Structures are given as structure tokens and as C-alpha cells.
Amino acid sequence: KSPRNESAMTNHIERRVIAPNVDPTRTHLNKELIKFTEGVKDRTEAIQHRIKNAELSRKVGKNQVQVIRFILSGSTEDMLRIQAEGKLDDWCRDSMDWLKKEYGEKNVVAATLHLDEEAPHIHASVVPIVQGERRKKKSNKEQEAPKKQYKKKKADRPRLCADDVMTKDKLIHYQDSYAEAMAKYGLERGIKGS
């Protein structure tokens, strides 16, 4: 999760800065899996464009999480096997379909397939925009009736809220559902609770 300027991560993903584990002779093989909106030139701008055009009713806070970063992959052996079998494009398509289904197509703002490191993997960026009322915090105290009644906001309004996307139950669900989607490639879910 990241509330700050994403330019350093964008520089890494888009290979403006080459890390020691990157083979620069293979960087040309990397692929952008999401086409940016017209006028948007990189991942950092794509994040800001989504937030700006989401019709949020509240101002984005200084420390508010604006993007969730994902790395989609498997073990080095499994990913090299998928690539050798000629199934890498199918794996990319199915991984992108899973992301869009789980987080919403408009919220998946960038995705890059890296083929210039040891194992193929996807770096994906999701802006956590959700619909509906805020989650209520669990409390052991009995709820007192509020002294004042405030006007409620529309329940179906879009909100930027990583907390709603990153609950413990949802994180478990994401790992389970991704494993189901990737089973046809011989990938298995990691050990629960590890």
C-alpha cells in the first residue's frame, strides 16, 4: 500500500532505473498489459488520473493510501515452465481478468510483465476505490445512541479506501480465488497463515 509519491516505484517498474537483478539485454521483452488513457504517460500519472476522475466526494488525505501494488507470480520453476510451455500470454490474460474481477476494471490502472529478471512476473497497480458506506469499526463497548443525528451521505458514492479492500478476510479470499484461477497452470496457493 502506498500513500506517497509513486515515482520511485514507477522508475523501477518502467525500467528508468536498472536494479542489479535485472538483465538489461532482456528489458525490451517486458510488456505493458494495460493501455494508459490518452494523455497519461506512466503509472504514476495513471494513479492520479483514476483518483481525479472517480467523482470522489471527499478530498484525498495526505497520508491516505492511493495505490495498492501487486506482484503476481509463482515459483521460479513454475513460471519458467509456464513460459517454456508457451502459456505465458494465457497466464497474463487470466491474471489480468482476475485483477479486474476482484478490484474493478477501472481501478486496475497499470500492469507490466517483467521478463528481464529470473522469473516472469506482473507488477500491477490498483487504486482502491470502493462504493458504499464505510465499514464500522468493531468495538467491545456497547454502542450508545449518538447525541446528535447527522445527515447521512449517499451509500453508493465512490470512496478511496484501502481499508475496505485489505481486510484480513478479503486478503485470504484474494489468495484463494487467485489460486483457483491459476490452478490450470499448475500453480498452487501458498500455505494459509504462513
N, C-alpha and C positions, 0 to 999 in steps of 0.2 A: 504494500500500500504506500502511496506517496502523496503528501500534501504539497510538496515543494516543486521547484523548477525541475523539469524533466530533461533539460538539455544534456546533462552528462550521460544519462541512460540512452537518450536518443543518439548521441555521438557514438556510443558503443554499439548499439543495435544496427545503426546505419553505416557503421564502419568508417566514420570520420576519424576515429582513434582506433588503432590496431592494438589489441591486447596480446600478451605473449603466447596465449594458447590458440591464436588464430593463424591459419596458413594463408598469407596474403595472395598466394598463387591460385587459391580456390575461391577467393571472395567474389569473383564475378559469377559464381554459381548460385549465390544467395538470391532469394526471390521475395518480392513483396506480395503478400497474399490478399491484401485489402487495397483497393484503389482509393486514393485520397480524393476528397471533394475538390472541385475546381477552386483554385486559389490557395489550397493548403499544400505546403511543400514538404512537410515532415511530420513525424509522430507527435512532437511537442505541439505543433500548430493544430493537429487533428484533435488532440485532447481539448484544447481551448475552444476550438470551433464547436465541438459537441456540447460543451458546457454553455457556451454563448447562445446556441440555437435550441436549447432544450426547454425554453419557456419556464425557467425556474422562477418561483415567486420570491425566494429569499436570496439575499446576497451570499456569495460563496465566502466562507470564513477563511482567514489567513492560514490556519492550521488544518483546514478540512481536507480530507483525502479526496483527490481529484482523479486519481487513476489507480487501478489495481493491475499489477504486472504478473503475467503468467509465463511459465516456461512449460511447454508441452513436449514430452519426450518419453523415452523408455530407457532401458539399459543400453549401453553402447552396443552390446552384441545384438540385441533385438532390433535396434534402429538400423544398424548396418545390414542385418538380414533383410529387413523390410525394403531397404534401398536396393540390395542385390536382387531381390525378387521382382523389382520393377513396380512395387506397390506404394512408393513414397508419395506420388501425386494423389492417390486414393486416400492415403493416411492424412495428408494435408487437408483435403476436401472434407473428410469426415471429422477431423479435429475442428475445422472452422465451423462446420454445421453444428457441432456440439456447443461451441462457444456461443454462437448466435442464438441457439435454442435456450440455453441456460441464462444468458445475460441480456438478450435482446440485440437484434441486428444492428440498430443504430448505436448501441453502446460499445460494440467492438470496433474501435476506431483505427487500430493498426495491428498488423501481424506480419512477421518476417520469418521466413525459413532460412536458417543458417546451415550451410553445407561446408563451411570452411573451418569447422572445429572437429573434434574427434568423432562426435556422433551428430547426425541430423537432429535438429530441434526447432521449435517455433517459439519466438518471443511474441506474445500477444498483449495488447493494452486494452483494458476495459474501463470505461467511465461508469462509475456506479450510480446511474440514475434509475430511480425506482418510482413506482406510482403508489399512492395510498397513504394512509395515516402512519405516523411514527409508531414504532414499536414501544410498548410500555415497559419500563424497567421493572424487573421482578423485585419485590420487596417483601420482607418478613413482617413488616408492620401492617397493621390494619389500615385500610385506606379511610382517611377522614373525608367527609364531604367538603369540597372546596368552599371557601367563604364567598368567593366571587365567581360568577359564571362568565366566562369569556366567549366571545363569538368564535365558533369553530371554523377552521379553514376547510376548503373543499377536500374531501377524502381522496379524490382521484388525481390530485395535482402532482406533477413531477417534482421529485426531490433528489438532490445529490446526497447519497447516504451509504457509505461503505459499511456502516454497522449493520444495516439490514441485509446486505449481501454476504457478509463474512461471519455470520453466526456459527457456532460450533456445529449445530445440526446441519446447516447448509454446506459447510466445508466437507463434512462426512458424505453428504448427498452428492456433491460435485465429484469427489473421488470415486464413489460407487458408480455414478452414471457415466463418468468418463471411461472407467474400466469396462463397463458394459458395451459402450460404443466402440472400444478398441479391441475387444475380445477376438474379433475376426482376424486381427493382425498378430494374434498370439501374445498380446500384452496382457498382463495381469495386474490387478490392484495391489498396491503396497500393503504391508501388514497394518491392520487397523490399530490405531493408538501408538504406532511406532514413532 
